[in-house]
Structures are given as C-alpha cells and as structure tokens.
C-alpha cells in the first residue's frame, strides 16, 4: 500500500487499508508514537496498543467508508475531520465522527499521528 502524497487523501487511503483486512497494511498508515482512540475515553499509544486497537476494529466485519468533512494543512501538519462507518450490506455496524492529525514524512507521504475516531461526536466529554 502506498501512503498518501496529500494530507486530504489520508482518509480514503486509511479506509482502503482497513478494507484489506490486513493489520500490517493498516498499521503502515500510523505513526505509532502518536495516539489512537479506538473507543470513546480510551486513548492508547505505542505499537502494541495500536496493533490491539487495529485488530479490534478489523474484527468488525464489513466495509469501512470515510468521508472527509475537511482537511486543513499548514506546512507538514494537517488536521482532518471525518465521518466514518463500517457497514455490512444495509446494516451499519458502527459509525462516528472523527478528528485526525497527520504529519508529513521526510519522503513526502503522510501518516496519522492522532486518530480520535469519536472526537467530533456532539456528546463527547473531554
């Protein structure tokens, strides 16, 4: 899998990675020194915790779709707001509104350093 060359392509690339069902492919999208929030109120960091989180999300069978609501970039940092879901046919298994922070790598590609999958939900409490 090729990492995105533009920050605004990170959501589509992440969805495509999840839809492979391969942990290594999805992990490639992340800087595991960052943070992932796989469920509200439970941020984790580090390769082992990232991998556990990715495996848990991949265990939800279905197709992931991520809509980019916006992506703002300044230099080598970008923030995106997403609306995402995992569906199986007509059944919505999970859906949420997220916020992602991305960082451009030395080779020009982008990785996600903060993935708050539920960060833009209206009822979110910090």
C-alpha positions as CSV (number, residue, x, y, z in Angstrom):
1,X,0.0,0.0,0.0
2,X,1.2,3.4,-0.9
3,X,0.9,6.2,1.7
4,X,-0.9,9.3,0.6
5,X,1.1,12.1,-1.0
6,X,-1.5,14.7,0.0
7,X,-3.0,15.1,3.5
8,X,-6.5,15.3,2.1
9,X,-6.1,11.8,0.7
10,X,-5.3,10.2,4.1
11,X,-9.0,9.3,4.9
12,X,-9.5,7.5,1.6
13,X,-6.2,5.7,2.0
14,X,-7.0,4.7,5.6
15,X,-10.4,3.3,4.5
16,X,-8.7,1.3,1.7
17,X,-6.2,0.0,4.1
18,X,-8.9,-1.2,6.6
19,X,-10.8,-2.8,3.7
20,X,-7.7,-5.1,3.0
21,X,-8.3,-6.7,6.4
22,X,-4.5,-6.7,6.9
23,X,-3.2,-5.4,10.2
24,X,0.3,-4.6,8.8
25,X,-1.3,-2.5,5.9
26,X,-3.4,-0.5,8.4
27,X,-0.5,-0.1,10.8
28,X,1.5,1.5,8.0
29,X,-0.9,4.5,8.0
30,X,0.0,5.4,11.5
31,X,2.9,6.8,13.5
32,X,2.6,4.5,16.5
33,X,4.4,7.0,18.7
34,X,1.1,9.0,18.4
35,X,-2.3,8.4,19.8
36,X,-5.3,6.4,18.7
37,X,-8.7,6.5,20.4
38,X,-10.4,3.3,19.3
39,X,-13.3,3.9,21.7
40,X,-14.5,7.0,23.5
41,X,-12.4,7.9,26.5
42,X,-9.8,5.3,25.9
43,X,-6.7,6.8,24.2
44,X,-3.7,4.5,23.6
45,X,-0.2,4.8,22.3
46,X,2.7,2.6,21.3
47,X,3.0,-0.2,18.7
48,X,1.4,-2.9,20.8
49,X,-1.6,-0.9,21.8
50,X,-2.1,0.4,18.3
51,X,-2.0,-3.2,17.0
52,X,-4.5,-4.3,19.5
53,X,-6.8,-1.4,18.6
54,X,-6.5,-2.1,14.9
55,X,-7.2,-5.8,15.4
56,X,-10.3,-4.9,17.4
57,X,-11.6,-2.6,14.6
58,X,-10.8,-5.2,11.9
59,X,-12.8,-7.7,13.8
60,X,-15.9,-5.7,12.9
61,X,-16.8,-7.4,9.6
62,X,-17.9,-5.1,6.8
63,X,-16.7,-2.3,4.6
64,X,-15.2,0.9,6.0
65,X,-16.0,4.2,4.4
66,X,-14.5,7.5,5.5
67,X,-15.8,10.9,4.2
68,X,-13.5,13.8,4.6
69,X,-15.5,16.8,6.0
70,X,-12.4,19.0,5.9
71,X,-8.7,18.9,5.9
72,X,-6.6,21.9,7.0
73,X,-2.9,21.9,6.3
74,X,0.0,24.1,7.5
75,X,3.4,23.0,6.5
76,X,4.0,19.4,7.5
77,X,1.0,19.2,9.8
78,X,-2.7,18.7,8.9
79,X,-5.9,18.2,10.8
80,X,-8.9,16.4,9.3
81,X,-12.5,15.9,10.3
82,X,-14.1,12.7,9.2
83,X,-17.4,10.9,9.2
84,X,-16.8,7.2,9.0
85,X,-18.8,3.9,9.1
86,X,-18.4,0.2,8.8
87,X,-21.3,-1.4,7.0
88,X,-22.2,-4.9,6.1
89,X,-24.8,-4.7,3.2
90,X,-27.5,-2.4,4.6
91,X,-26.5,-2.9,8.2
92,X,-24.5,-0.1,9.8
93,X,-22.2,-1.9,12.3
94,X,-20.6,1.3,13.6
95,X,-20.4,5.0,12.6
96,X,-18.9,8.1,14.1
97,X,-17.4,11.5,13.5
98,X,-13.6,11.7,14.0
99,X,-10.7,14.1,14.1
100,X,-7.3,13.1,12.8
101,X,-3.9,14.9,13.0
102,X,-1.5,14.0,10.2
103,X,2.2,14.6,9.7
104,X,4.1,14.7,6.5
105,X,7.1,12.3,6.5
106,X,10.6,13.1,5.1
107,X,9.7,11.2,1.9
108,X,6.6,13.5,1.3
109,X,4.0,10.9,2.4
110,X,1.5,11.4,5.2
111,X,0.9,9.4,8.4
112,X,-1.7,9.8,11.0
113,X,-0.3,10.8,14.4
114,X,-3.5,11.3,16.3
115,X,-6.7,9.4,15.4
116,X,-9.6,10.3,17.6
117,X,-12.2,8.1,16.0
118,X,-15.1,9.7,18.0
119,X,-13.5,13.2,18.5
120,X,-16.2,15.2,16.7
121,X,-19.3,13.5,18.3
122,X,-21.7,16.0,19.7
123,X,-21.9,14.4,23.1
124,X,-18.2,14.0,23.6
125,X,-16.9,15.0,27.1
126,X,-13.1,15.6,27.5
